[in-house]
Amino acid sequence: MAVNVFHVEFGINETELTQALELQHYSRAEQLIRNTSSASYLDEGCYQRIPLYISLCGQSIDGVSNIPVNLYIAKLLIEYGANVNLRIPETYYGCEYVGPGKTVLELLVDMYNDVYRHQPLLAYGDKSRLGVLWSPEKGQNNWTTVIGMTNEILTTKEQLQDDILDLIFIILSNGGDPNIRDINQMTPLHNTVILSDNVALARLLCESGADVEAVDIRDNTPLTAMCDAFPFGIRKFVENHPIADPYSKGNNLEDKEEFLEYLLSREENAVNVQGYQGRTALFNCMVRGDMESVIKLLKAGANPCIKGKLKEDKGTIREVSPLLAALASLRVVSSHLLKRLPHLIPKNLQFLAHLVDSGFFSKKEIADELAEYLDEQTDLSHLKRLGIELISRLFGGLSATLYQQCSRVIFQKTVFDKDQFSSESNQYQSQNLHEDVFTDNYIEYLTSQINSQVLESLVVREKLPKDVILSLEIELFRQRLCARVGTYKWFEYYDEELDGWLGYSDSEEESASDEGDSDLEYW
């Protein structure tokens, strides 16, 4: 994966202007700006704290207390020639590299996204930001004061939105780069579609040249990143949710319909582009169980046959279609079901029925994928002859036929019900399902204890029509498929390529050869 090099410069000197801004002597600062004879003077400061940064960061030099965000001073600096693309690395007292720093555009985008933060992500993001959601109703002691473009304190979110957008427009009009990259190689558009619930900034960025196909460190475009359950990687999620179950959490597109619809409306946006692990936006939404977004993507031309990568329980990589990826999704699998009640997983597939009934997934490629799994199950390999019909009978509702739906109930009641448990399959007692049963035992039970002969005995015992055997075999295949795919991992606690680049390690030991090296040598 190619990584862009950050182009940065170091501030060196504290100036009379930076001193005035640090002390919040804004009248004196304005006078110095208007009287300057050299635009380069406006870019001088002590390391990261250059005039534009001080005006927009909202934090004092100690990094603890808040200072006003002054949009008026920032606008004045830009009008008099301050470099809007200047980025000073963030350091620890000038000697230890912390991060690449932020341009004025990134600071404003961060503030906008903090104010309009998407609710499920309130604690999920870059902790170097303002840290609190701006609200004038909360009082000024714990909240950042914002001085607007007219040099007056802003009192409403609407005023703040208008002024931030106006200043961003000025920045972009003065050569600001709408595709500037952060440490995750994300553009402002990436961060906005992920973190915000207000589409206005995304529109402005796109209209000003933001690349909707730009890829980040995970190879995600803004669209695939927005649809990704963990767009910043699982490590960032774990840092902010140390006791949460990743199966129960994830990026939620609820109330973000405008973002999805807007991105899909952009002619240059490729809906089928493959991002992290070869996953498309459709794949990401399927694995999250977000059916409303799935329908919009399918209607916009998303290809349901493009496979993404998941990791099997033994660590091997397997490519699966979005339909099968849904069997490992947040809506189907949880740690509780996976370990204790795996036989209940197929009951959670009802959300797929409408999509399958609509014919979106009635594709030869998906039928061929199912045939690959049947090749591994010789007792059921004859089901391959059903072709595309097998898809609807496995996952459909109305399209599955009444016979098939009845067979699902019969299978559940007779195979897993303690009172009617078949003697041929008594080695997996139903009461064990309420103990700590490992999924491997369950899969072994479905493959070694339940077969066509057991199903034939079931039909005779229950006096069922003989032609129901085919439907019961299809249900057995569905149970086996759910049990197996449900163990596939679609997120990694440690990603060598991603976490290695960000400085994480899966080992507590650090290489002795790295000790003593300056963090700033690269720069």
SULWOFEN-V587865 format. One record per residue. N is the residue number from 1. RES is the residue in one letter. SS is DSSP state (helix for helix, strand for strand, loop for the rest). PHI is phi in whole degrees, 0 to 359 (none if undefined). PSI is psi in degrees with one decimal (NA if undefined). Layout:
BEGIN
N_RES_SS_PHI_PSI / N_RES_SS_PHI_PSI
END
This chain:
BEGIN
1_M_loop_none_125.3 / 2_A_loop_285_136.5 / 3_V_loop_242_127.8 / 4_N_loop_290_143.2 / 5_V_loop_274_134.4 / 6_F_loop_283_131.7 / 7_H_loop_257_110.5 / 8_V_loop_226_165.7 / 9_E_loop_226_160.3 / 10_F_loop_259_131.8 / 11_G_loop_285_148.4 / 12_I_loop_239_-50.4 / 13_N_loop_252_133.8 / 14_E_loop_285_137.3 / 15_T_loop_240_172.4 / 16_E_helix_298_-33.0 / 17_L_helix_292_-45.6 / 18_T_helix_293_-35.1 / 19_Q_helix_297_-43.1 / 20_A_helix_297_-40.0 / 21_L_helix_291_-39.7 / 22_E_helix_296_-35.8 / 23_L_loop_273_-0.6 / 24_Q_loop_64_32.3 / 25_H_loop_270_77.2 / 26_Y_helix_287_-30.1 / 27_S_helix_295_-43.0 / 28_R_helix_295_-40.6 / 29_A_helix_298_-42.2 / 30_E_helix_297_-40.4 / 31_Q_helix_297_-42.2 / 32_L_helix_295_-38.2 / 33_I_helix_295_-47.0 / 34_R_helix_292_-27.5 / 35_N_helix_266_-0.8 / 36_T_loop_291_143.3 / 37_S_loop_256_-5.6 / 38_S_loop_224_123.4 / 39_A_helix_296_-28.9 / 40_S_helix_296_-25.8 / 41_Y_helix_299_-31.5 / 42_L_helix_286_-9.3 / 43_D_helix_255_4.2 / 44_E_loop_274_145.7 / 45_G_strand_182_178.4 / 46_C_strand_272_101.0 / 47_Y_loop_55_-122.0 / 48_Q_loop_289_-22.5 / 49_R_strand_273_71.5 / 50_I_strand_272_165.9 / 51_P_helix_307_-46.4 / 52_L_helix_297_-39.7 / 53_Y_helix_294_-45.6 / 54_I_helix_300_-38.9 / 55_S_helix_293_-27.8 / 56_L_helix_242_-9.6 / 57_C_helix_284_-28.8 / 58_G_loop_78_7.0 / 59_Q_strand_233_144.8 / 60_S_loop_286_173.9 / 61_I_loop_296_-24.4 / 62_D_loop_281_-8.5 / 63_G_loop_74_8.2 / 64_V_loop_250_-54.3 / 65_S_loop_272_159.7 / 66_N_strand_269_149.2 / 67_I_loop_232_160.8 / 68_P_loop_299_145.4 / 69_V_strand_272_122.6 / 70_N_strand_246_94.5 / 71_L_helix_291_-30.7 / 72_Y_helix_295_-48.0 / 73_I_helix_296_-39.7 / 74_A_helix_299_-44.1 / 75_K_helix_298_-42.1 / 76_L_helix_297_-42.2 / 77_L_helix_300_-42.6 / 78_I_helix_293_-41.6 / 79_E_helix_298_-30.1 / 80_Y_loop_263_11.2 / 81_G_loop_107_9.4 / 82_A_loop_298_143.5 / 83_N_loop_284_111.7 / 84_V_loop_284_-14.0 / 85_N_loop_256_6.7 / 86_L_loop_289_129.9 / 87_R_loop_231_121.9 / 88_I_loop_257_128.1 / 89_P_loop_301_142.4 / 90_E_strand_280_127.2 / 91_T_strand_229_165.3 / 92_Y_strand_260_101.3 / 93_Y_loop_54_34.9 / 94_G_loop_77_2.4 / 95_C_loop_238_-22.2 / 96_E_strand_241_122.1 / 97_Y_strand_291_130.2 / 98_V_strand_251_-44.4 / 99_G_strand_191_174.7 / 100_P_loop_286_-6.4 / 101_G_loop_79_-179.0 / 102_K_loop_227_142.7 / 103_T_loop_280_171.0 / 104_V_helix_298_-36.2 / 105_L_helix_296_-43.8 / 106_E_helix_295_-38.0 / 107_L_helix_299_-42.9 / 108_L_helix_290_-39.7 / 109_V_helix_297_-41.8 / 110_D_helix_299_-44.0 / 111_M_helix_295_-43.8 / 112_Y_helix_301_-44.7 / 113_N_helix_287_-25.2 / 114_D_helix_289_-40.4 / 115_V_helix_290_-40.0 / 116_Y_loop_252_43.1 / 117_R_strand_294_132.5 / 118_H_loop_297_125.2 / 119_Q_helix_307_-44.9 / 120_P_helix_295_-10.4 / 121_L_helix_246_21.9 / 122_L_loop_301_-32.9 / 123_A_loop_251_23.4 / 124_Y_loop_234_93.4 / 125_G_loop_168_-158.3 / 126_D_loop_281_115.4 / 127_K_loop_286_-4.8 / 128_S_loop_278_-1.3 / 129_R_loop_282_-172.0 / 130_L_loop_303_-26.4 / 131_G_loop_89_-17.1 / 132_V_loop_222_153.9 / 133_L_loop_279_131.0 / 134_W_loop_288_131.8 / 135_S_loop_204_120.2 / 136_P_helix_293_-20.6 / 137_E_helix_286_-14.7 / 138_K_helix_275_-4.3 / 139_G_loop_88_163.6 / 140_Q_loop_264_-5.8 / 141_N_loop_292_-39.8 / 142_N_loop_247_8.6 / 143_W_loop_232_145.5 / 144_T_loop_289_125.3 / 145_T_loop_286_139.6 / 146_V_strand_238_122.0 / 147_I_strand_265_122.0 / 148_G_loop_280_-174.6 / 149_M_loop_293_-21.1 / 150_T_loop_264_13.5 / 151_N_loop_68_29.6 / 152_E_loop_235_150.0 / 153_I_strand_292_131.4 / 154_L_loop_280_144.8 / 155_T_loop_237_-6.3 / 156_T_loop_224_156.0 / 157_K_helix_295_-31.5 / 158_E_helix_295_-42.2 / 159_Q_helix_298_-42.7 / 160_L_helix_297_-44.1 / 161_Q_helix_301_-48.1 / 162_D_helix_299_-43.1 / 163_D_helix_289_-39.4 / 164_I_helix_297_-45.0 / 165_L_helix_296_-39.0 / 166_D_helix_296_-42.5 / 167_L_helix_290_-38.3 / 168_I_helix_298_-39.9 / 169_F_helix_299_-41.5 / 170_I_helix_297_-42.6 / 171_I_helix_299_-47.6 / 172_L_helix_295_-33.3 / 173_S_helix_288_-18.9 / 174_N_loop_255_28.2 / 175_G_loop_93_7.7 / 176_G_loop_299_140.1 / 177_D_loop_271_110.5 / 178_P_loop_289_-10.1 / 179_N_loop_248_25.1 / 180_I_loop_301_141.9 / 181_R_loop_254_145.3 / 182_D_loop_260_-167.9 / 183_I_loop_296_-23.9 / 184_N_loop_269_8.9 / 185_Q_loop_62_21.2 / 186_M_loop_273_144.1 / 187_T_loop_271_168.0 / 188_P_helix_305_-32.9 / 189_L_helix_292_-40.8 / 190_H_helix_307_-55.3 / 191_N_helix_296_-35.4 / 192_T_helix_291_-45.4 / 193_V_helix_290_-24.7 / 194_I_helix_279_-46.9 / 195_L_helix_264_-23.9 / 196_S_strand_262_158.8 / 197_D_loop_242_16.8 / 198_N_loop_236_120.0 / 199_V_loop_278_-7.2 / 200_A_helix_301_-42.8 / 201_L_helix_293_-39.8 / 202_A_helix_300_-40.1 / 203_R_helix_298_-46.3 / 204_L_helix_298_-42.9 / 205_L_helix_297_-44.7 / 206_C_helix_295_-41.3 / 207_E_helix_291_-15.8 / 208_S_loop_256_11.6 / 209_G_loop_107_9.6 / 210_A_loop_297_136.9 / 211_D_loop_274_110.5 / 212_V_loop_286_-8.2 / 213_E_loop_250_10.3 / 214_A_loop_296_139.0 / 215_V_loop_250_144.5 / 216_D_loop_265_-166.0 / 217_I_loop_295_-21.1 / 218_R_loop_262_13.8 / 219_D_loop_66_20.6 / 220_N_loop_267_137.1 / 221_T_loop_280_170.7 / 222_P_helix_306_-38.4 / 223_L_helix_293_-49.5 / 224_T_helix_291_-31.5 / 225_A_helix_292_-41.6 / 226_M_helix_298_-34.9 / 227_C_helix_275_-10.3 / 228_D_loop_284_134.6 / 229_A_loop_296_-34.1 / 230_F_loop_230_74.3 / 231_P_loop_296_-22.6 / 232_F_loop_261_7.6 / 233_G_loop_93_154.4 / 234_I_helix_293_-28.9 / 235_R_helix_298_-40.6 / 236_K_helix_295_-38.1 / 237_F_helix_297_-45.3 / 238_V_helix_296_-37.0 / 239_E_helix_300_-39.2 / 240_N_helix_268_-16.5 / 241_H_loop_227_68.1 / 242_P_loop_296_-23.0 / 243_I_loop_247_6.9 / 244_A_loop_275_153.7 / 245_D_loop_271_116.7 / 246_P_helix_303_-25.4 / 247_Y_helix_292_-22.8 / 248_S_helix_259_-2.1 / 249_K_loop_236_165.7 / 250_G_loop_163_165.0 / 251_N_loop_299_130.8 / 252_N_loop_244_127.8 / 253_L_loop_272_6.6 / 254_E_loop_302_135.0 / 255_D_loop_69_13.1 / 256_K_loop_242_25.5 / 257_E_helix_301_-35.9 / 258_E_helix_298_-38.9 / 259_F_helix_297_-49.3 / 260_L_helix_297_-45.5 / 261_E_helix_296_-38.5 / 262_Y_helix_292_-46.3 / 263_L_helix_297_-38.7 / 264_L_helix_291_-22.7 / 265_S_helix_280_-14.7 / 266_R_loop_285_121.5 / 267_E_loop_300_-32.9 / 268_E_loop_279_-5.7 / 269_N_loop_280_123.3 / 270_A_loop_268_107.6 / 271_V_loop_290_-21.7 / 272_N_loop_257_13.6 / 273_V_loop_296_141.1 / 274_Q_loop_260_127.2 / 275_G_loop_256_-133.4 / 276_Y_helix_305_129.2 / 277_Q_helix_57_27.4 / 278_G_helix_73_16.5 / 279_R_loop_270_135.6 / 280_T_loop_271_173.0 / 281_A_helix_299_-38.9 / 282_L_helix_298_-45.0 / 283_F_helix_302_-46.9 / 284_N_helix_298_-39.4 / 285_C_helix_289_-35.3 / 286_M_helix_294_-41.8 / 287_V_helix_289_-19.5 / 288_R_helix_269_-9.0 / 289_G_loop_72_27.8 / 290_D_loop_267_87.6 / 291_M_helix_286_-30.3 / 292_E_helix_297_-43.4 / 293_S_helix_290_-35.5 / 294_V_helix_301_-45.4 / 295_I_helix_298_-42.4 / 296_K_helix_297_-40.0 / 297_L_helix_293_-42.2 / 298_L_helix_296_-41.4 / 299_K_helix_292_-23.2 / 300_A_loop_273_1.9 / 301_G_loop_105_12.7 / 302_A_loop_297_137.0 / 303_N_loop_271_115.3 / 304_P_loop_283_0.3 / 305_C_loop_258_-7.4 / 306_I_loop_285_121.3 / 307_K_loop_272_149.9 / 308_G_strand_240_170.5 / 309_K_strand_262_135.4 / 310_L_strand_232_163.4 / 311_K_strand_252_125.8 / 312_E_loop_289_165.9 / 313_D_loop_302_-30.2 / 314_K_loop_271_3.7 / 315_G_loop_98_-7.1 / 316_T_loop_282_147.2 / 317_I_strand_274_134.9 / 318_R_strand_228_135.2 / 319_E_strand_270_130.3 / 320_V_strand_227_155.5 / 321_S_loop_284_162.7 / 322_P_helix_303_-34.7 / 323_L_helix_298_-47.6 / 324_L_helix_287_-29.0 / 325_A_helix_299_-31.0 / 326_A_helix_296_-22.0 / 327_L_helix_290_-17.3 / 328_A_helix_253_16.4 / 329_S_loop_280_170.5 / 330_L_loop_299_-28.2 / 331_R_loop_277_-15.8 / 332_V_loop_255_-46.2 / 333_V_loop_251_142.3 / 334_S_loop_221_164.2 / 335_S_helix_302_-35.8 / 336_H_helix_295_-49.9 / 337_L_helix_294_-39.9 / 338_L_helix_296_-35.7 / 339_K_helix_262_-29.2 / 340_R_loop_244_-36.3 / 341_L_loop_228_56.1 / 342_P_helix_296_-24.5 / 343_H_helix_289_-13.2 / 344_L_helix_272_-10.1 / 345_I_helix_303_-45.9 / 346_P_helix_301_-23.2 / 347_K_helix_293_-19.9 / 348_N_helix_272_9.4 / 349_L_helix_268_4.5 / 350_Q_helix_299_-27.2 / 351_F_helix_293_-16.5 / 352_L_helix_276_-19.6 / 353_A_helix_302_-44.7 / 354_H_helix_298_-42.7 / 355_L_helix_295_-42.6 / 356_V_helix_292_-41.0 / 357_D_helix_298_-30.7 / 358_S_loop_284_-8.6 / 359_G_loop_87_4.6 / 360_F_loop_299_-31.8 / 361_F_loop_253_11.9 / 362_S_loop_279_74.4 / 363_K_loop_236_143.8 / 364_K_helix_300_-37.3 / 365_E_helix_299_-37.1 / 366_I_helix_287_-37.7 / 367_A_helix_299_-39.5 / 368_D_helix_294_-35.9 / 369_E_helix_296_-43.2 / 370_L_helix_297_-35.8 / 371_A_helix_297_-32.9 / 372_E_helix_296_-39.2 / 373_Y_helix_290_-36.3 / 374_L_helix_292_-30.3 / 375_D_helix_298_-25.2 / 376_E_loop_273_-4.3 / 377_Q_loop_233_86.9 / 378_T_helix_299_-29.8 / 379_D_helix_289_-17.6 / 380_L_helix_241_9.1 / 381_S_helix_298_-21.8 / 382_H_helix_293_-13.7 / 383_L_helix_290_-14.1 / 384_K_helix_300_-27.3 / 385_R_helix_295_-17.0 / 386_L_helix_288_-22.1 / 387_G_loop_59_-132.2 / 388_I_loop_297_-29.6 / 389_E_helix_302_-30.6 / 390_L_helix_298_-31.1 / 391_I_helix_298_-49.2 / 392_S_helix_291_-33.7 / 393_R_helix_286_-23.9 / 394_L_helix_278_-44.8 / 395_F_helix_238_-6.3 / 396_G_loop_280_170.7 / 397_G_loop_253_-90.6 / 398_L_helix_297_-33.7 / 399_S_helix_284_-7.8 / 400_A_helix_278_-8.5 / 401_T_loop_76_148.4 / 402_L_helix_297_-36.3 / 403_Y_helix_303_-45.3 / 404_Q_helix_292_-39.5 / 405_Q_helix_294_-38.5 / 406_C_helix_295_-38.3 / 407_S_helix_296_-33.4 / 408_R_helix_298_-43.4 / 409_V_helix_292_-44.0 / 410_I_helix_300_-44.8 / 411_F_helix_300_-46.5 / 412_Q_helix_295_-43.1 / 413_K_helix_288_-38.0 / 414_T_helix_270_-35.5 / 415_V_helix_277_-32.3 / 416_F_helix_249_-6.3 / 417_D_loop_278_126.3 / 418_K_helix_300_-41.1 / 419_D_helix_289_-25.3 / 420_Q_helix_245_22.8 / 421_F_loop_294_130.6 / 422_S_loop_292_136.6 / 423_S_helix_297_-29.6 / 424_E_helix_292_-19.6 / 425_S_helix_238_31.9 / 426_N_loop_282_-3.0 / 427_Q_loop_286_-13.8 / 428_Y_loop_242_82.2 / 429_Q_loop_297_139.6 / 430_S_helix_295_-30.5 / 431_Q_helix_294_-21.7 / 432_N_helix_293_-18.8 / 433_L_helix_294_-16.4 / 434_H_helix_259_9.6 / 435_E_loop_250_-173.4 / 436_D_loop_279_78.4 / 437_V_loop_270_130.6 / 438_F_loop_277_144.8 / 439_T_helix_299_-32.8 / 440_D_helix_301_-40.9 / 441_N_helix_296_-37.7 / 442_Y_helix_294_-44.4 / 443_I_helix_297_-42.4 / 444_E_helix_298_-38.6 / 445_Y_helix_298_-45.6 / 446_L_helix_294_-30.1 / 447_T_helix_268_-35.4 / 448_S_helix_261_-26.0 / 449_Q_helix_257_-29.1 / 450_I_loop_251_120.1 / 451_N_loop_214_-173.5 / 452_S_helix_298_-36.5 / 453_Q_helix_296_-41.5 / 454_V_helix_297_-41.0 / 455_L_helix_293_-37.6 / 456_E_helix_296_-40.8 / 457_S_helix_296_-37.2 / 458_L_helix_297_-43.0 / 459_V_helix_297_-42.2 / 460_V_helix_293_-45.6 / 461_R_helix_297_-41.0 / 462_E_loop_270_0.8 / 463_K_loop_56_48.3 / 464_L_loop_267_158.6 / 465_P_loop_301_140.8 / 466_K_helix_296_-30.3 / 467_D_helix_285_0.5 / 468_V_helix_281_-11.4 / 469_I_helix_302_-42.3 / 470_L_helix_301_-42.9 / 471_S_helix_294_-37.1 / 472_L_helix_291_-35.8 / 473_E_helix_294_-38.8 / 474_I_helix_297_-40.7 / 475_E_helix_293_-37.4 / 476_L_helix_298_-41.6 / 477_F_helix_296_-39.9 / 478_R_helix_298_-43.4 / 479_Q_helix_297_-44.4 / 480_R_helix_296_-41.8 / 481_L_helix_296_-44.7 / 482_C_helix_296_-41.7 / 483_A_helix_296_-37.4 / 484_R_helix_282_-53.1 / 485_V_helix_294_-28.4 / 486_G_loop_299_-20.9 / 487_T_loop_271_-6.8 / 488_Y_loop_293_140.1 / 489_K_strand_264_126.2 / 490_W_loop_248_5.3 / 491_F_loop_222_152.5 / 492_E_loop_243_131.8 / 493_Y_loop_290_-26.3 / 494_Y_loop_221_123.8 / 495_D_loop_247_113.9 / 496_E_helix_304_-43.2 / 497_E_helix_287_-47.5 / 498_L_helix_286_-56.2 / 499_D_helix_293_-31.1 / 500_G_helix_296_-40.6 / 501_W_helix_293_-36.0 / 502_L_helix_277_-4.0 / 503_G_loop_97_6.3 / 504_Y_loop_278_162.5 / 505_S_loop_217_148.2 / 506_D_loop_266_9.0 / 507_S_loop_233_142.8 / 508_E_loop_281_-12.5 / 509_E_loop_272_141.2 / 510_E_loop_246_146.2 / 511_S_loop_294_129.7 / 512_A_helix_294_-25.1 / 513_S_helix_292_-18.6 / 514_D_helix_275_-14.9 / 515_E_loop_292_139.2 / 516_G_loop_90_-12.5 / 517_D_loop_285_139.3 / 518_S_loop_286_134.0 / 519_D_loop_291_-14.5 / 520_L_loop_260_0.6 / 521_E_loop_300_-37.8 / 522_Y_loop_299_-31.7 / 523_W_loop_274_NA
END
